[in-house]
């Protein structure tokens, strides 16, 4: 298993020819304060992970090529939460939206 920590932007640091590092667990910190912790392929979120947005919201779930894709939980800064399916970065298919005021 390889471990990589990237700072400020997504970049691949010296591991590109190593077959044992095709998928790694790491942390990507963006200059705006948002960050990702989870599986990475060539420095891009791919697999399971958590992305924290600069506004305080976060997404925990599956990623494919850097986009929310599969099952996940999207928590908004206002307290609302969506649990369900994502496709190419967008809510898609079955899911439940629970608003901050407890309505659905």
C-alpha positions as CSV (number, residue, x, y, z in Angstrom):
1,X,0.0,0.0,0.0
2,X,1.2,3.5,-0.8
3,X,0.4,6.7,1.1
4,X,0.5,10.1,-0.6
5,X,-0.3,13.5,0.7
6,X,-0.9,16.3,-1.8
7,X,-1.1,20.0,-0.9
8,X,-2.7,23.0,-2.6
9,X,-3.8,21.3,-5.9
10,X,-4.2,17.9,-7.4
11,X,-0.9,16.7,-8.7
12,X,0.9,13.4,-9.0
13,X,4.3,13.4,-7.2
14,X,6.8,10.9,-8.5
15,X,4.7,7.8,-8.3
16,X,3.5,7.6,-11.9
17,X,5.4,4.5,-13.1
18,X,4.8,2.4,-10.0
19,X,2.2,-0.3,-10.5
20,X,2.0,-0.9,-6.8
21,X,0.7,2.7,-6.4
22,X,-2.0,2.7,-9.1
23,X,-4.5,3.3,-6.3
24,X,-3.5,5.0,-3.1
25,X,-5.1,6.4,0.0
26,X,-4.3,10.1,0.5
27,X,-5.4,13.6,1.1
28,X,-5.7,16.4,-1.4
29,X,-5.9,20.0,0.0
30,X,-7.1,22.7,-2.4
31,X,-6.0,26.4,-2.2
32,X,-9.6,27.4,-1.4
33,X,-9.6,25.3,1.8
34,X,-11.7,22.4,0.5
35,X,-10.1,18.9,0.8
36,X,-10.5,15.3,0.0
37,X,-9.5,12.2,1.9
38,X,-9.8,8.8,0.4
39,X,-8.8,6.6,-2.5
40,X,-6.9,8.3,-5.4
41,X,-5.9,7.1,-8.8
42,X,-3.1,9.3,-10.2
43,X,-4.0,12.0,-7.8
44,X,-7.7,12.0,-8.7
45,X,-10.5,10.9,-6.3
46,X,-11.6,7.4,-7.4
47,X,-13.2,4.9,-5.0
48,X,-14.5,5.7,-1.6
49,X,-13.7,9.0,0.1
50,X,-14.8,12.2,1.8
51,X,-14.8,15.7,0.2
52,X,-15.2,18.7,2.5
53,X,-16.3,21.9,0.6
54,X,-15.0,25.3,1.5
55,X,-18.4,26.3,2.7
56,X,-18.6,23.5,5.3
57,X,-20.7,21.0,3.5
58,X,-19.3,17.6,2.7
59,X,-19.9,14.4,0.6
60,X,-19.0,10.9,1.8
61,X,-19.3,8.2,-0.8
62,X,-18.1,6.8,-4.1
63,X,-16.1,8.7,-6.7
64,X,-15.2,7.9,-10.3
65,X,-12.6,10.0,-12.0
66,X,-13.0,12.9,-9.6
67,X,-16.8,13.1,-9.6
68,X,-19.5,11.9,-7.2
69,X,-20.7,8.6,-8.8
70,X,-22.5,5.7,-7.1
71,X,-23.9,5.9,-3.5
72,X,-23.2,8.7,-1.1
73,X,-24.3,11.2,1.5
74,X,-24.2,14.9,0.6
75,X,-24.5,17.2,3.7
76,X,-25.1,20.9,3.1
77,X,-23.8,23.7,5.3
78,X,-27.4,24.6,6.3
79,X,-28.0,21.1,7.8
80,X,-29.9,19.6,4.9
81,X,-28.8,16.1,3.9
82,X,-29.2,14.0,0.7
83,X,-28.7,10.3,0.8
84,X,-28.8,8.4,-2.4
85,X,-27.4,7.8,-5.9
86,X,-25.1,10.1,-7.9
87,X,-24.1,9.9,-11.6
88,X,-21.2,11.9,-13.0
89,X,-21.3,14.4,-10.1
90,X,-25.1,15.0,-10.0
91,X,-27.9,13.5,-7.8
92,X,-29.5,10.8,-10.0
93,X,-31.9,8.0,-9.3
94,X,-33.2,7.0,-5.9
95,X,-32.4,9.2,-2.9
96,X,-33.9,10.9,0.1
97,X,-33.5,14.6,0.8
98,X,-33.9,15.7,4.4
99,X,-34.1,19.4,4.8
100,X,-32.7,21.3,7.9
101,X,-36.3,21.9,9.1
102,X,-36.8,18.0,9.3
103,X,-39.1,17.9,6.3
104,X,-38.5,15.5,3.4
